[in-house]
Each structure stands twice: as structure tokens, then as C-alpha cells.
Amino acid sequence: MEAVILILGLLFVAFMALGVYVSVKVVGAAKRGVDRTITQARRTVEETTLRAKSYGQVGVAGELAQLRLSLRTSMRATQEALEAGVAEDASLSESLGLFQRLSVHGRELDDELKRLEREPDRATVASLLPGLKQRTERITHSAESLRWAARDRARQFADDDLAALNTQIDVEAGALRHWTVEEPSPGAGAGAGAGAGADASGRGGDRARGPQAGEEGPEALTARDPRAQTGYPWQKAVRPETTN
């Protein structure tokens, strides 16, 4: 009895631990989903604000907003392309590692541009714009190089696979048309015609000679009347005798 109680107690504890573990996992997944949604919403609002500033403002503020928008757009497009491609092509993992290192410089530049947007000394910010533009161009150029290289690689793989598939389909289509034969050559046709003529003449000669004496003809489907049998086709049939 004590063993049964002990086993039931262990099962109860195991079920409780399993329930707590599942609850923690569910809460963690929900929290990550909420955080992801909030991050995406914040990013959308910030980019919408940057786009409005880049088109609606002139001078230093508009140029800073344009630099930030260009930087963020290029980095996000490259990240999405590499993360989508690494699932099918493991060789892109090294490219993804390089992009992560590049993202560190991109975040530093974005933070610096964001601080300069609140800087009241516009003259100093204007003097820094050439260097900031150069840094932005270098980062976006590297990101675009990785992105287009990954896309060209995926497209080349798709073209190679399509070419191999077309070859296999052509072979299969030829195998399905197995009844198609090549036309015989003129020499082979003449030889075949001569053989056929000889065969036909031989058969004709056999028919002309007719059955030899003592040879039996082909068996008929119905028995012939013995009184109407003749030796040759041109002989008249013997009339049956009549009785008075």
C-alpha cells in the first residue's frame, strides 16, 4: 500500500513539474511575440517619421533623416535576404556572420545620426555631413554587395536545377515515344523490296504448282463432300449418280 501511495505521489509531482514547464514556455513564447510586435510597430513608426522628415524638411535635418532612412532600409533588406537564404544554402552562414559584424557599424552610425538630429548647433552638424554620408555609403554598399551576391547565387542554382530538369524531361519524353522508328535507308529498302518480291514470287510459284500428288491440302472448317472432290481446280466436279 505504501508503494502505491509513493508511486502516485511521484506521478503527481511529475505532472506538476511538466505543467509548470509548459506554462513557462507558453508565457515566454507569448512574451517574445509581444516584444517582436512592439519592436516592429516602433520601427514602422520611426521609419514613417524619418520618411516624412526627409521629404518635408530641408537643410541639415532633412539630410540626416535621409541618411538614416537609407541606412536602415538597406540593412533590413540584406538581413531578410540572408536569413531567408541561409535556410536553403548553408554556405551563406559565413556571409550572415559578416553582415552581423557590419550591423554593429550600422547601429553605431544610426545612433550617431539620431543624436545629431537633436543637436542645436546646426553649423557643426553641417560640417560633419560629408563624413557621415561617406560612412553611410560604405556601409550600404557592403550590405548591397552581400544581398545581391546571395540573390545571384540563388538564381544561378535555380537556373542549373531548371536546366537539369529540362534534360530529364526531354529524355523521358523520348522514352515515352518508343513507337517512333527511323525510316529505312534506300539501300535497305531496295533489299527489303527485293526480298519481299522474291518471297511473293516464291509463294506465287507454289500456288501455281498447286498441291503435289499424295499431299493433303489444308484442313477445311467443314468436311467436304467426297463426291465433289477434284484433283485440280480446273477439273469439273463429278456429278452424283442417280438411281432410276
Salt bridges, closest charged atoms under 4 A:
ASP35 OD2 - LYS31 NZ 3.14
GLU46 OE2 - ARG68 NH2 2.57
GLU46 OE1 - ARG72 NH2 3.58
GLU46 OE2 - LYS114 NZ 3.95
GLU47 OE2 - ARG72 NE 4.00
GLU47 OE2 - ARG76 NH2 1.92
GLU63 OE1 - LYS133 NZ 3.82
ASP89 OD2 - ARG153 NE 2.40
ASP110 OD1 - ARG68 NE 3.05
ASP110 OD2 - ARG72 NH1 3.43
GLU112 OE1 - ARG135 NH1 2.75
GLU117 OE1 - LYS53 NZ 3.99
GLU117 OE1 - ARG68 NH1 3.30
ASP152 OD1 - ARG155 NH2 2.31
ASP199 OD2 - ARG203 NH1 2.39
ASP206 OD1 - ARG209 NH2 2.11
ASP225 OD1 - ARG227 NE 3.48
